[in-house]
Amino acid sequence: MADGSAEAGIEQAYRDYVAAFNRQDSAGVAAVLDYPIMVEGGNSPPTTIPDATGYQRMIERVFEEFKALGWVRSQIDKLQAFPTAGDTGVLLAHFSRWRADGSLIVAGSGHYVMRKGKDGRRIIAAIAT
């Protein structure tokens, strides 16, 4: 969506996140988030990360883990945005992660809770599904 709707804003925040992620730009990824942020991934219990510095440290470890699997990029496969009360919204994102040879590492999905502030939409919670 490129129409300025709430749905388009929610989707764009996630697209910005993935673009920074694919550049392995930990500061860029951290800038799309609002703190403290709650994250839950895979078989790990939810955790709260208090600030951008902590998130950057965590995401840099993730980059290294992904690169060890041969990861070179993540792809957005499908987005569904749901504006909710006030200036919040939820995004269901289907994504896939790929190696340089074009082989699939994994396909997955996640829910991202967002809040709109004076600087645009920011992710406040990320939940792997």
C-alpha positions as CSV (number, residue, x, y, z in Angstrom):
1,M,0.0,0.0,0.0
2,A,1.3,3.4,-0.9
3,D,-1.8,5.5,-0.1
4,G,-0.9,7.1,3.3
5,S,-3.4,5.0,5.2
6,A,-2.7,3.5,8.6
7,E,-2.1,0.2,7.0
8,A,0.5,1.7,4.6
9,G,2.3,3.3,7.5
10,I,2.4,0.0,9.5
11,E,3.7,-1.9,6.4
12,Q,6.3,0.8,5.7
13,A,7.8,0.6,9.2
14,Y,8.3,-3.2,8.7
15,R,9.8,-2.6,5.2
16,D,12.2,-0.2,6.7
17,Y,13.1,-2.8,9.4
18,V,13.8,-5.5,6.7
19,A,15.8,-3.1,4.6
20,A,18.1,-2.3,7.5
21,F,18.2,-6.0,8.5
22,N,19.3,-7.0,4.9
23,R,22.1,-4.3,5.1
24,Q,23.1,-5.8,8.4
25,D,22.8,-2.3,9.8
26,S,22.2,-2.9,13.5
27,A,21.8,0.9,14.2
28,G,19.3,1.1,11.3
29,V,17.3,-1.8,12.7
30,A,17.4,-0.4,16.2
31,A,16.1,3.0,14.9
32,V,12.9,1.4,13.6
33,L,12.0,0.2,17.2
34,D,10.7,1.9,20.3
35,Y,12.0,1.1,23.7
36,P,11.7,-0.8,25.8
37,I,10.8,-3.4,23.2
38,M,9.5,-6.9,23.9
39,V,10.9,-9.7,21.7
40,E,10.0,-13.4,21.5
41,G,11.6,-15.7,19.1
42,G,11.4,-19.4,18.5
43,N,11.5,-21.4,21.7
44,S,12.8,-18.5,23.8
45,P,10.6,-16.9,26.4
46,P,9.7,-13.2,25.8
47,T,12.3,-10.7,26.9
48,T,12.4,-7.0,27.2
49,I,15.3,-5.0,25.7
50,P,15.5,-1.6,27.4
51,D,17.4,0.5,24.8
52,A,18.9,0.7,21.3
53,T,22.3,-0.3,22.5
54,G,21.1,-3.6,23.9
55,Y,19.1,-4.3,20.8
56,Q,22.1,-3.6,18.6
57,R,24.2,-6.1,20.5
58,M,21.4,-8.7,20.3
59,I,20.8,-8.3,16.5
60,E,24.5,-8.4,15.7
61,R,24.6,-11.9,17.3
62,V,21.6,-12.8,15.2
63,F,23.4,-11.6,12.0
64,E,26.4,-13.8,12.9
65,E,24.1,-16.9,13.5
66,F,22.3,-16.3,10.2
67,K,25.6,-15.8,8.3
68,A,26.8,-19.1,9.7
69,L,23.8,-20.7,7.9
70,G,24.8,-19.0,4.7
71,W,22.1,-16.3,4.9
72,V,22.4,-13.3,2.6
73,R,18.9,-11.8,2.6
74,S,15.5,-11.9,4.0
75,Q,12.4,-11.5,1.8
76,I,9.0,-10.2,2.6
77,D,6.5,-12.7,1.2
78,K,3.2,-11.2,2.5
79,L,2.0,-8.5,4.9
80,Q,-1.3,-7.9,6.6
81,A,-1.7,-4.7,8.6
82,F,-4.4,-4.2,11.2
83,P,-4.8,-0.7,12.7
84,T,-6.0,-0.9,16.3
85,A,-7.2,1.5,18.9
86,G,-5.5,4.9,19.1
87,D,-2.2,5.1,17.3
88,T,-1.3,1.4,17.5
89,G,-1.4,-1.5,15.0
90,V,-0.4,-5.0,14.5
91,L,1.4,-6.5,11.4
92,L,1.4,-10.1,10.4
93,A,4.5,-10.6,8.3
94,H,5.3,-13.7,6.3
95,F,9.0,-13.8,5.3
96,S,11.7,-16.1,4.1
97,R,15.5,-16.2,4.5
98,W,17.8,-17.1,1.6
99,R,21.3,-18.2,0.9
100,A,23.5,-16.8,-1.9
101,D,22.9,-19.9,-4.0
102,G,19.2,-19.2,-4.0
103,S,18.3,-22.0,-1.6
104,L,15.7,-21.4,1.2
105,I,16.9,-21.4,4.8
106,V,13.6,-21.0,6.4
107,A,10.1,-19.5,5.8
108,G,8.3,-18.1,8.8
109,S,6.0,-15.4,10.2
110,G,5.8,-13.0,13.0
111,H,3.5,-10.4,14.6
112,Y,4.8,-6.9,15.1
113,V,3.0,-4.5,17.4
114,M,3.5,-0.9,16.4
115,R,2.9,2.6,17.9
116,K,2.7,5.8,16.0
117,G,4.7,8.7,17.5
118,K,5.9,12.1,16.4
119,D,8.7,10.4,14.5
120,G,6.5,7.9,12.7
121,R,5.6,4.3,13.4
122,R,7.9,2.2,15.6
123,I,7.8,-1.5,16.5
124,I,7.2,-2.0,20.2
125,A,6.9,-5.8,20.2
126,A,8.1,-8.6,17.9
127,I,6.6,-12.1,18.3
128,A,7.7,-15.1,16.2
129,T,4.9,-17.4,15.2
